[in-house]
């Protein structure tokens, strides 16, 4: 009982430690993935308002003021439920969490050694095998080390299975065969580059030249007595002394023919690199080439939500809340949905439930879909409510009825699309423009039938007449004695004067003057408005209407320029002289 109790206590203790510790994202063995969560937020949006101002009308001849509209926006707030994404950190594949560190995990316990990398044990002296559990020497294998190894040419024997691990330059079940001519290296998979009959070392690929040839690959001729010392280093490696090569980045070995093993890079493969999630290390630069679905300098980051594939450049196409597989973009459907993009309901239309036994209660003609598992209704644009039987609240439209309508001047917003249906007299995307002068009606498509007008009603085309005109089409002048807008003002002109129908100004008849034509002409003026001057010589003025001269006594003629004829005298020469004269 005690032996069972102790591991359980340790496991619980480890679990509690794990809860109290958090991983450091900077740990090279910590990977990240994206997880979704919903949150209620207060979001701001720009709400439109119709701002109306009174401004002088465009016609300078009128004193009317016209209403102008323009849309202004103010910040408003509303509650919304949003799906957000956050990184979650965990140990990379091949590692497990220990405290706040990620340490390598070996599937088989390292019995006499320690785990230094995923599934790689470093054995203590005298122990061999994948799990460091065998004490066999290099010539024996098996549970009791009683079986002899049959490996040849210096090959090592696996202490557990007896399998031979051939040295470079040898192949075969027991490593009994040298590499075929023209090949060398591990598994004899590399091709020799030696020329001019040179021999190729089966292990390293180093060329041994015939007499008279030199160069790394014996490619140059030389005088056999004067052949310069040759450098055997391949792949741009350089000689640092006899038989010593300094290999360029990506290569190692005695003559630089061995590519860097996985996880190593740089000159002579001295640098170590760790690429997670099956990423590959560039043997020259050490940069990780990430596998599909991962990114980051060490390939520790899963593609962000909505992306997948190589370099995370693919864009996911998954419907109905499905999660996109970060590697190939395939969709992981939510319960109740199927198909490549999770667009197919597993229940027939109108039903839902574990066995599709429930009937959907959504208003069918206003519903996009009924959730096949929960029966929840997803409404068409313009509809809301649990059963999609409610229209959008006034002023809102679209999916979920959360988009604010932008219509002004009494325009009606389409609850599905948000398009504005303008009232008579207005046009524009938001019904923000009044009809242009001379047009009216729906979409301002009708022309006004007015003659002497300032403007017409943009709603029904009613004519607004200029001063001095009246009638339905402003074609009738004001009646005598009236003037002004609508001919509603009365003229106050005297002595037969006429009244201007536009501004009410009096046009005086001959012999009269003044604003109301109630003042006679002065002595030396006559005519309409007393604007003409009398043309008399010996006169006391002229008649105000005709300009006829009033001659002084003793004078006569049209201009009073002639003296009375012989024998006549007095006013108008109407007196006869007596015999005494």
RARALIN-V691536 format. One record per backbone hydrogen bond with DSSP energy under -1.0 kcal/mol. CO is the residue of the C=O (numbers start at 1). NH is the residue of the N-H. If there is no record, write none. Layout:
# RARALIN-V691536
CO_NH + CO_NH
This chain:
# RARALIN-V691536
1_5 + 2_6 + 4_8 + 5_9 + 6_10 + 7_11 + 8_12 + 9_13 + 10_14 + 11_15 + 12_16 + 13_17 + 14_18 + 15_19 + 16_20 + 17_21 + 24_27 + 27_30 + 29_92 + 31_90 + 32_302 + 33_88 + 35_86 + 37_84 + 39_82 + 41_80 + 43_78 + 45_76 + 47_74 + 49_72 + 51_70 + 53_68 + 55_66 + 59_62 + 64_57 + 66_55 + 68_53 + 70_51 + 72_49 + 74_47 + 76_45 + 78_43 + 80_41 + 82_39 + 84_37 + 86_35 + 88_33 + 90_31 + 92_95 + 94_105 + 96_103 + 98_101 + 101_98 + 103_96 + 105_119 + 109_111 + 112_124 + 114_122 + 117_120 + 120_116 + 120_117 + 122_114 + 124_127 + 128_134 + 129_132 + 131_111 + 134_128 + 137_140 + 139_149 + 141_147 + 142_145 + 147_141 + 152_155 + 156_165 + 158_162 + 159_142 + 163_158 + 165_156 + 167_170 + 169_179 + 171_177 + 174_152 + 177_171 + 180_183 + 182_192 + 184_190 + 185_169 + 185_188 + 186_189 + 190_184 + 195_198 + 199_208 + 201_205 + 202_185 + 206_201 + 208_199 + 210_213 + 212_222 + 214_220 + 215_218 + 217_195 + 220_214 + 223_226 + 234_237 + 238_246 + 241_244 + 244_240 + 246_238 + 248_251 + 250_260 + 252_258 + 255_234 + 258_252 + 261_264 + 263_273 + 265_271 + 266_250 + 266_269 + 267_270 + 271_265 + 276_279 + 280_289 + 282_286 + 283_266 + 287_282 + 289_280 + 291_294 + 293_303 + 295_301 + 296_299 + 298_276 + 300_32 + 301_295 + 304_307 + 306_316 + 308_314 + 309_293 + 309_312 + 310_313 + 314_308 + 319_322 + 323_332 + 325_329 + 326_309 + 330_325 + 332_323 + 334_337 + 336_346 + 338_344 + 339_342 + 341_319 + 344_338 + 348_351 + 350_360 + 352_358 + 353_356 + 358_352 + 363_366 + 364_367 + 366_380 + 369_378 + 371_375 + 372_353 + 376_371 + 378_368 + 378_369 + 380_383 + 382_392 + 384_390 + 385_388 + 387_363 + 390_384 + 393_396 + 395_405 + 397_403 + 398_382 + 398_401 + 403_397 + 408_411 + 412_421 + 414_418 + 415_398 + 419_414 + 421_412 + 423_426 + 425_435 + 427_433 + 428_431 + 430_408 + 433_427 + 436_439 + 438_448 + 440_446 + 441_425 + 441_444 + 442_445 + 446_440 + 451_453 + 452_466 + 455_464 + 457_461 + 458_441 + 462_457 + 464_454 + 464_455 + 466_469 + 468_478 + 470_476 + 471_474 + 473_451 + 476_470 + 479_482 + 481_491 + 483_489 + 484_468 + 484_487 + 485_488 + 489_483 + 494_497 + 498_507 + 500_504 + 501_484 + 505_500 + 507_498 + 509_512 + 509_529 + 511_521 + 513_519 + 514_517 + 516_494 + 519_513 + 522_525 + 523_542 + 524_534 + 526_532 + 527_511 + 527_530 + 532_526 + 538_552 + 541_550 + 543_547 + 544_527 + 548_543 + 550_540 + 552_555 + 554_564 + 556_562 + 557_560 + 559_537 + 562_556 + 565_568 + 567_577 + 569_575 + 570_554 + 570_573 + 571_574 + 575_569 + 578_581
